Amino acid sequence: MSIKVGIIGGGQLAGLTILEGASKNIDFAVLTDSRDSMASHLINNIYTEDSLDEFVAFSDVITYEFEHINPKILENNKLLDKLYPGVKPIELKQNRLKEKRFLKEYNFMTVPFYETKDGKEAYEIASELKKELIIKSISNGYDGKGQYVIHTSDDLEKIKEFLINSKDEFLIEEFCYFDFEISLIAGINNDIIVYMPMTKNIHKNGVLLYNFTDDFSMEIQEKAKAIVSRLLKTLNIKKGILTVEFFVKAKDIYINEFAPRVHNTGHHTLDDTEYSQFELLLRAILDLPLYHPSLKTQGGMVNIMGNIQLDKDLMKHIMLVEGAKLYWYRKSPREGRKLGHVNITAKNIDFAKTKIKSVCKILYPHQNIC
Amino acid sequence: MSIKVGIIGGGQLAGLTILEGASKNIDFAVLTDSRDSMASHLINNIYTEDSLDEFVAFSDVITYEFEHINPKILENNKLLDKLYPGVKPIELKQNRLKEKRFLKEYNFMTVPFYETKDGKEAYEIASELKKELIIKSISNGYDGKGQYVIHTSDDLEKIKEFLINSKDEFLIEEFCYFDFEISLIAGINNDIIVYMPMTKNIHKNGVLLYNFTDDFSMEIQEKAKAIVSRLLKTLNIKKGILTVEFFVKAKDIYINEFAPRVHNTGHHTLDDTEYSQFELLLRAILDLPLYHPSLKTQGGMVNIMGNIQLDKDLMKHIMLVEGAKLYWYRKSPREGRKLGHVNITAKNIDFAKTKIKSVCKILYPHQNIC
């Protein structure tokens, strides 16, 4: 008998989990309306909200690949009984303000922020503060969407009309000139918490462009692990995975945001780690053994985004880079859309960075971002 | 547009190729009568001999996961036009005697052998030789099937009746007390030949039990590469993959047998090599770049065979071994059948061997074979 796992969402995070589980006697179902997604190319068990009961009946255990889940789905009690890592992180993640308040309430260090009741107030507070800021829409925000960076009063005036007329709510964060950004992914099964190797992340225009394993000080590593561990407990997560992105500034580390799921910054683990973040998720929710997976080699990842067509020429250029592994999600290209990624492995960190630059320049030859 | 690859055969070699290609914009079809196979759990494009024309029409390129292909299939000219690594190696592999004669004709070093016209003559020649021998059926032989090891005249007398009454043909090989056995897998695309990392292979009862990357002398490596390269050219293979198993005795290396396809001894590459044998096959037949993939770390593999049920307890025991990765083919257990394998990775060879022994003992606790 196979084990049956249901995933809410059918994108690449579900897709890569399915590929990882396919050789482990696990059957999958996904809940998604989209046929233009990775999972729909891989399996037949695709359910929609109209067939939610069948999806729940199929699944021994249910997890999710994104947090912006239709609240109606979360009213299904049979689903909630099988859901890991549970509904609490979803509620927080669906509203940036709730997330920030929660972190503040439990004394997790974040960048200073200000609450506002609407766009008009956001504009007024930002005007008074006269600081570098990021104004963020509180809902539906991911991959840099709904974020407005204010370096000068001109930047603020440019979005004044938009803010005042907007029906969204906003929060204001002080802009942080951090030294670098890192991610740490942890898996939990009751008392056992384990960690994936940490990465340094490079964003462009608010979206992850590439990341890589790096030589982090023990102090940073231990601080990050302690925070992730406490956050897992504070969120009352019993089984599942939690990714936390941190800003590092001198010896301080601030939570930028967290995600109760596998994460873009963990894709590198498919090729450089003893087991991947996708296997970690499956181990955690299926009560399979957890241990701290070691790096097999140094590694990293470059996202493939935007209006890129994967023709044979592009495949050839990527596959010529030694240690590069191509992952293509089979979605339609669209401005800003994540279409795939390239993992790289290398004997040392410098070599890993060089390979990442090579791949980045192959993907984005005309943009000065690599 | 995706690339379309057809595979003759739907077992684990096809299945693992499909999983490797799934994230590279490649669509697969398999030609198989079996629904109790790995590929039938992964894709819907399953064709049989009755729908051979559709299989051929679907495929841009066709390859095979075994050589014992129904000759009727090989009469389809449209299929032959798309077939890599071609039909010549299949003809040789379908008949052990043809394979041996071919190797002898082109001066490839093999263990001394004797031709016989039938089982009766095989018995008579074996009686006269008074040596340790292996009597092999010339057709349908793989995984130790159709092989009879003769250490003593008693061993021979035990199969006398069988031989004399058999309708098979047989060849006789001198039994070789070699030091160890190795495999080397090469990929070719026209002028370019590249090699996977070499492994040492341990068989039990004529079937591969486990193998691992090892510290081979340059001399052995260069000899093996020279032979594989010459064999590729002699077989006139333009695009594809070739696995050669060698016996090593002091400084001599003898070809044991070859297979024009991905191979059980190459499964370890999924986890310890920059790209796997399955990706090598796809690169070779699809004109994608080839380079010598390096080991990311040391590694090895243990086969899961026979009447083993993959229950959760067994999964837990395997997944507790650090660096062990489970692959389960979802076939029905049956005596001697390969049902899955466990790859391991480790920082050094000694550690790899220790892990292999651990996994082997978990799988076969009551057999004294690990």
Interface residues (C-beta under 8 A of the other chain):
Chain A: S2 I3 G15 L16 L19 A22 S23 K24 N25 H41 L42 N44 D271 D272 E274 Y275 E279 R283 D287 L288 P289 Y291 S294 K296 T297 L310 K312 M315 K316 M319 L320 E322 G323 K325 L326 Y327 W328 Y329 R330 G340 T345
Chain B: S2 I3 G15 L16 L19 A22 S23 K24 N25 H41 L42 N44 D271 D272 E274 Y275 E279 R283 D287 L288 P289 Y291 P293 S294 K296 T297 L310 K312 M315 K316 M319 L320 E322 G323 K325 L326 Y327 W328 Y329 R330 G340 T345
